[in-house]
Structures are given as structure tokens and as C-alpha cells.
Amino acid sequence: MSENANTPEAVLEELDREECLSLISPGGIGRVAFSGAPGPTVLPVNYRVLDGTVVFRTREGGAMDQDLRSGIRGLDIKIAFQVDHIEEATQEGWSVLIQGAAHHIPDDEVSTVADVDVRPWAGGDRDHYVRVIPVRITGRRIHNL
């Protein structure tokens, strides 16, 4: 029991891959985490889910684009992508973490992702699409008894 007898204990529940994808499937705002030039970096992105992958946009040649390139053709940088939904009033919610490769969509493949209608977080000319190809998907839901 918690220190305050009137406060119920929170329960942490693991989510399976399908439920994680279902929770994030409407799209919205998430965060990408990677090792950037200045060090560990976490940035917000607007995203959409397409065929079990996460799609977001950035500026071609910009800092994120450069940090997410290995410099070796065909070798993608591993990143983390995270989304959560928290209800502060009830102290309940969920969090989903996806780890995988940040695949830069080449011009000849843009038509495969352009229909997802994802707008860039920062606005402006950010027409470079990045697809996160999941290797690992984990999630947790927290709720009160």
C-alpha cells in the first residue's frame, strides 16, 4: 500500500506488439532519440503509422537528416521512437517505444509514403521522409487498481 492510504497503488502492465501499434496508429506527436553530432538528442516529430512502420518528415540536409545518416549506402542508423499518452488527473496512461533503423526514403520511393499526410513538426520546407523500421516494439500501460 502507498504511504497515503487513500491513494491506490498503480499497476504497470506490459503491452504486446499489436496493442502498441494499435495505440500509436492514429499518428500524432512522438519523439525520436539518437546519437547526434552534439551528443544524445531527443526531438519531437509529427508521425503516422504505415504498414507497421513509423513515418515522419525532416529537412533534407538539415541537422537531423545528417545525424541520421551513416555515410555508408544501405547502412541505416539505429534510433528510438517513443510516444506516450498520460492522463494527469487519473495518473493513468501508456507509453510505446520502438527501436529500429531510420530508413531515408529515396525520391523514387516517396510515392509509397506521401499519402500518409504527415506534416513536419517544425513546419517549413521539410519534404524528406524518414521511415522507422521496427526491430523491437515495447509498451507499458499504467493504471490504478
N, C-alpha and C positions, 0 to 999 in steps of 0.2 A: 504494500500500500504506500502511496506517496506521503510526503510529510504533511500535506493538508488532507485530512480525512474526507473532505468534500470534493476533492479533485480525483476523478477516475484515472486509473493507470492507462497509459497509451499502449496500443498493440501495434507492433511492426509486422507487416505481412509481406512476404516475397511475392512478386508478380511473375507470371511466365511470359515468354516472348510474345505470344499472341495478344495477351492483355496489354502489355507495354505498347505494342504497335497500335492497338485499338485506342488507347488513351491519347497518343500523340497524333493519330491520323487526321484530326481536323486541321492540323497545322497551327501556326501561331508564332510565338516568340520563344526561342531556345537560346542556348549558349554553346559556343564551340570553344574548346580548350586545346591548346597546342603549345609546342615549344617555339616561340617566336624569336626574332633577332634580339629583342631587348630582354628576353627571358620568358618564364612561364606567362602565357597570355590566355585570357578568357574574354570573349567578345559576344555581345548579343547578335542574333540573326533572326530574321523572319524566315520561316521554313514551311515546306509542305512535304508530305509523305507520298512517294510514288513507287509502287511495286516493292514495298518493304525497304526502301532506301529513303534517305532524307536529302532534300534538295534545297539549297539556298543560293543567293547571288552575292557577288562581291565585285569590286572594280578590278578589271584586268590590269596587271602591272602594279596594283596597289600593295600596301604592306601585307595584308592578309594573303593575297594571292601569292606574293613572293615567299612568305613564310610557309605556305602550304605546298611548295614545290621542292622536290628532292634534287632537281638538276639532272636526274637520270630518267630518260624516256621510259615510261612504263612502270616506274617505281613511285608509288603513292606514299604520302606522309600519313602516318597514323595519328588520329585525333580522337578526342572525346566530344560527344554532343549530349547535352543534358537539357531536360525540360521538367518543370515541376508545376504543380498546382496546389496551393496551400490556402485553406480557409482559416484565417487568423482567429475568427470568432469561435470556431469549434475546435481549433487546433488539430484539424484533420487535413489529409491531402495525400498526394502521391508524387513520386519522383521517378523519372526514367533516365537511364544512362546508356548511351550507345557508344561503343568503341569500334573503330574501324578506319578504313582508308578514305582519305579525301581525294576523290577522283575528279579531276578537272575535265569538264565536258568540252570536247573539241568542237569547233564550228560545225563540222559535218554531222554532229550528233545533237545539236541544240534543239532540233525539232522534236526529239524524244522527250524533252523536259519542259519545253516552252509552254505547253498547255496547262501546266500546274499553276500558273498565275501567281508565282511567289514574287512579292515585292521586296526590294532590298531594304534592310533595316535603316541604313543611313540615308536612303534616298539618292537622288542624283544618277549619274551615268554608271550604273553597276550592272552591266549586262553579261558578266562572266558567271556561268553556272558551275557550282561545285556539288557533287553528289557524295554523300557519306554512305559507304557500303559497309553495313554492319558485319562485324566479326563476332561481337558479343553484345547482347542486349540484356540489361538487368533493370529491375524496378522494385520499388517498395511503396506500400501504402501504409499510412499511419492513421489509426483511428482509436477512439476511446472505447472502453468496454461498455 
